[in-house]
Amino acid sequence: MTPQLVDVVDTVSAVRNYSSGTSRRLSRCQVERWGLRLECPTPEDPFADSEVTWLMPELGLRLTHHRPRSRHARSGPSVLSAVRVTRDGRSWHTTDLLLGLAVPGGTTARIVRCEEFAAAVAGRVLGPGDADLALRTVHRTLEEVSLHRHDLGAWLTHRGIYDTWPSW
């Protein structure tokens, strides 16, 4: 059985440790009333300058956007991923449930990572409880985002999060 993908963010040292064994220093790590706001440079990515991530534990979601290197480049979609977030003092543990939504803005959101999710369920990397949680979270979120015309800003405001997305 392959272990689940669990990242750990240390809010005091502002370091994100990935399940792959790598770690990354965060340029921004701020606890908010709705969750945790992160930003880190992505020097290995030829197209993205940095990654902005919001962890929203009450919603079971991680919201991610990659800021393009060129200010003239077209921005990719934001991705809402189903996750299980637990807090242990200064550490935030995020278990990736391998299913999400790509929200390009201005067009319909779509479910992503279906093949990876199906393989994880078939291989028992994700148990039935986590699989159900991922499906419920993604479908609930898709319905809510659809009701707000696929506008993440409007959806976030509806959820009581008044910060601008993406925040830069």
SVG drawing of the C-alpha trace seen along z (x, -y; Angstrom):
<svg xmlns="http://www.w3.org/2000/svg" viewBox="-27 -42 42 44">
<polyline fill="none" stroke="black" stroke-width="0.4" points="0.0,0.0 1.4,-3.4 1.2,-6.0 -1.0,-9.0 0.4,-12.4 0.7,-14.5 2.4,-17.9 3.3,-19.7 3.6,-23.4 5.4,-24.8 3.9,-28.2 6.8,-29.4 9.7,-28.6 7.6,-29.2 8.6,-25.9 6.5,-23.5 7.6,-19.9 6.3,-17.7 5.5,-14.0 8.2,-13.5 10.8,-14.5 11.5,-17.9 10.9,-21.2 10.4,-24.8 10.8,-28.0 7.6,-30.1 7.8,-33.8 4.4,-34.1 2.8,-32.0 0.0,-33.7 -2.8,-32.2 -6.1,-33.7 -9.6,-33.2 -10.6,-31.0 -7.3,-29.0 -3.7,-29.4 -2.4,-31.7 0.9,-30.5 3.1,-31.7 6.4,-30.3 8.7,-30.9 8.9,-28.2 12.3,-28.5 12.2,-25.1 9.0,-26.0 9.8,-27.7 6.3,-29.2 5.3,-30.0 7.1,-32.5 5.4,-31.5 2.6,-29.4 -0.2,-30.9 -2.1,-28.5 -4.9,-28.9 -5.7,-26.0 -9.4,-26.1 -9.8,-23.3 -13.5,-23.9 -14.3,-23.5 -11.8,-20.6 -10.2,-22.5 -6.8,-23.7 -7.0,-26.6 -3.9,-27.0 -2.8,-29.3 0.5,-29.7 1.6,-33.3 3.1,-33.4 6.8,-34.5 5.9,-36.9 3.3,-39.5 2.2,-39.1 1.6,-35.4 -1.9,-34.0 -2.7,-32.9 -3.7,-29.2 -6.8,-28.1 -7.0,-28.1 -7.4,-24.6 -9.6,-23.7 -8.4,-20.3 -10.1,-18.1 -7.9,-17.8 -8.1,-16.8 -6.3,-19.4 -5.3,-18.9 -3.5,-21.4 -1.0,-20.4 0.2,-23.6 2.4,-25.3 2.1,-22.6 -0.7,-22.2 -0.9,-18.7 -2.6,-18.4 -3.6,-15.0 -4.3,-15.2 -7.5,-13.4 -6.4,-13.4 -9.6,-15.0 -10.3,-18.6 -11.7,-21.3 -10.0,-23.5 -11.6,-26.9 -10.3,-29.0 -12.4,-32.0 -15.0,-33.1 -15.8,-29.6 -17.1,-26.4 -15.2,-24.7 -14.2,-21.1 -13.3,-18.1 -9.6,-17.2 -7.3,-14.4 -10.0,-11.7 -7.6,-9.1 -5.2,-9.6 -8.2,-9.5 -9.5,-6.3 -6.1,-4.6 -5.6,-5.6 -9.0,-4.1 -8.4,-0.9 -4.9,-0.6 -6.3,-1.3 -4.1,-4.3 -7.4,-6.1 -9.8,-4.2 -13.6,-4.4 -14.0,-7.1 -11.5,-9.4 -12.8,-8.6 -16.4,-9.5 -15.1,-12.7 -13.3,-13.7 -16.3,-13.1 -18.7,-14.9 -16.3,-17.9 -15.7,-18.3 -19.3,-17.9 -20.5,-20.3 -17.9,-22.8 -18.7,-22.4 -22.4,-23.1 -21.6,-26.1 -19.1,-27.6 -21.6,-27.0 -24.3,-28.9 -21.8,-31.8 -21.2,-31.6 -17.8,-30.1 -16.5,-33.3 -14.1,-32.3 -14.3,-35.8 -18.1,-35.6 -17.9,-32.1 -15.3,-33.0 -17.4,-36.0 -20.5,-33.7 -18.3,-31.5 -17.4,-34.5 -13.9,-34.9 -13.5,-38.6 -9.9,-38.5 -9.0,-38.9 -8.1,-35.8 -5.4,-35.4 -3.7,-37.7 -1.0,-39.6"/>
</svg>
